[in-house]
């Protein structure tokens, strides 16, 4: 029986130990430090076995009593547990949970390369394109020049940067010479695609993505539907240059 599980009489292992006066066993089963490491080890085993749902649940239990653990686990141990939890969550499509734990890991260990790479993937999957591009930029700056994933990071950064810099026309899927009627039709179509009400029954990740895209659609429409704003926007587009040079990070 796992520590937190109950038997047919709805008793945990700790309840049974207390009832039978197994003082040493009861102490172990209720001691925060023993519980924490038991949870951590079990979660890691569940992850390796591919039981990601159980792993996430047990990692969460471990983090729930972390403040009571003495001595306090090392920074590296805590960061690793957060990273492992993030990976388990990603396997389940829970990218928001995964993002939270990669951020916890990086707060503990700012130079944690694996956590930084995972955060970049989470941000990309959640349509946080600007943040994803910045994460991949940092990876390219801090990782060794012969890092195995370098070429992939370059292409993913290019993808994230391109999506974060999409024009209002691209967001609405119209030509820069589109008429007011074309704009109105495209706006209605994209509103139907991304309106939050349509995604209420979606996952937390789905709602997050729809919120981001709906904001972009409305921003694009606000600018392009106003002749003065559209003219100013078009002028800036024609005279703007990107300060990003992908070649700066190409492998030699």
N, C-alpha and C positions, 0 to 999 in steps of 0.2 A: 504494500500500500504506500503510495506517495504521501509525503507529509501533509499536504493540503486536502487529500481525498478522504472521503468518509466511507464507512462500511455499511452493511445493511441496517445497522442500528443507528446510523447517522453519527458515528463517532470517528474522530480523526485518530491518527496514531498517537498524538499527544494525549488525547482523552483516555485512550486505553492504557497508556503508560502511567498516567496519574491514578487511574482507577486501580491498577494492579500494584501501585506504589513502587514502580520502577523509577526511583528518583533520578538516577544518572541518565537514563533514557529520556525521561520527561524533560530534564534540563537541556539535553541536546536538542530535543524536538521543539523547544520553545525559545532557545537562545537565538537572538537575531543574527549573530555572526554565523552560527551553524546553519540556520535557515537560509541565509543569503547565499552561502557557498553551495549549499545543496541545490537551491534554485538555479544558480548560475551554471553549475555542472550539468544539471538535468536539461536546462535550456540548450546548452551547447550540444548535448547528445541528441536531442530532438531535432536540432537544426541539421546535424550531420546525417540523421536518418531520413530527412526530408519531411518531417512533421512540422512544417513551418507555423501552422496555426497554434499548435501547442507550444512551440518554442516562443512565439511572441507573447503568449499568455504567461509563461513562466518567467521570461525576462522581465515582464512588467511587474510581477510579484517581487522579483529580486530588487528592482529599482525602488519599489514601494517601501522597503525596510532598510534601504541603504544608509539613511541617516542614523540608524541605530547601531550600525555595525562598528565594532571596536576590536582590533585597530581598524582604522579606515583603510579600505583597499587602496592600492597604489593608483596614481593617476593613469598609468598605462592599463591596468586591469579594468578600471571603470570605462576608459575610452574604448577599449576593445569590446567590452560587453555592449556598449551603445552601438558600436559599428556592427557587431554580430546581429543585434536586434534589428537594425536597419536593413541588413541583407535579408533576414527572414521576412520582414514586412514587405519588402519589394517583391519577393517570390509570390506573395499573396495579392500583389497589385495595390498594396496600401502605401502609396508613395508619400502621402502626407505624413504618416507615422514614420516612415523611413527617413524623410527629410528632417523631421524633428530630432531623431536619434543621431543622424550624421552631424547635425549642428551641435548637439551635446558633446559628441566625441571631439569635434574640432575646437570647442570651447576649452576642453580639457587639454588637448594636444593640437595646437594650431598647425603643426607641421605634419599631421597624420595624412599621408598621401592617399592611402586607400579610402579613407573617409571623405577626403576632398573629391576624389574621383566619383565616389558613390553619390555625393551631394550634387555633383554636376549632372549625373544621370537622372536623379530625382527631379531637379529643376527643369531639365529638358522635357521629361515626361509630363510635368505639370504645366507646361507652357510658360514657365518663368524664364523666358528666353534670355533676357538681359543678365539675370543672375547666373544662368548656365554658362553663358559666354564668358563671364568674369571668372567662374570656377575653372573652366578649361584654360583660360589665360594663365591663371595662377599655377595650374598643373604644369603647363609648358615652361613656366619660369623656374619652378622649384625642382622638377623631376630631372634625373640624369638625362643626358642627350641620347643615351641608348636605351631608355625605358621602353619596355615591350609595347605599351599602348600609345606611344607618342603619335604615330601616324593617324590613329583613330581619334585621338584628342584634337588633332589639327582639323580633321574633317568635321567633327562634332562642333567644334568652336565656330567653324565657318557656317554650319547649319544654324546654330543658335544665333549668331550675329545677324545672319541674313533675315531670320524670322523676327528678330527684335527690331530690325530696321525696315520692315515692310512698309511700303507707302500706304496712304489711305486708299489709293486706287486698288492696290493688291489686296488689302483687307476686304474690300467690297467686291473684288473680282471684276472690275470694270476697266476700260481703256481711259487714259487721261483725257481723251476727247469725248468722253461719254456725255450725253445730253442730260438735262434735268430729269427727263422721263426714265432714262437708263439708270440714273442714280437712285431714283425713287424705287424702281423695281428691284434693283440689287439690294438696297437697304432692307426692304421688306423680306426678301429671301433670307438674308443673313440674320435678321432679327428672329425669324422663325427657327433658324438653325440653332441659335445660341441663347435665346431668351431663357433666363433662369427658371421660369415657371415650367418650361419644357423638361428641365433637368432635375426637378425636385426629387424624383424617385431614383435618380442616378446615385452612384457612389459619391463619397466625399470628394474623390479626385475628379469625377465628372462634373460636379457642381463647381469645383474650383476652376477647371478649365473653361466652363461656360461663362463664369463670371468675368474672367479675363478677356475672353473673346467678345463678349457682349459690350464690355467697356470700350474695346478697340473699335467695334462696329459703330457705336454711338459717337465716339470721338471723330471717326472718319466722316460720318454723315454730317455732323455739326459743322465741320470745316468745309466740306465740299458742297454742301447745300447753300452756303452763304457765298455769293459771288465775290465779295471783297476778300473774305478769308481764303477762298479758293485761289484767287489770283495771286495773293501774297504767298500762299503755300507753293503754288507752281513756280513762282519766281525763286523761292529758296531752294526747291528741288533742282532747278536748272543750274544753279550756281553753287550748290554744295558739293563738297568732296569728302570722301571717307578718309579718316586718319588711320584706318586699320589696314595693315599690309600683311596679308597671309604669308607672303614669302619670308617675312621675318622669322617664322617658326618652322619653315620647311627644313627637313633633314638634309644635311650636306651630303 
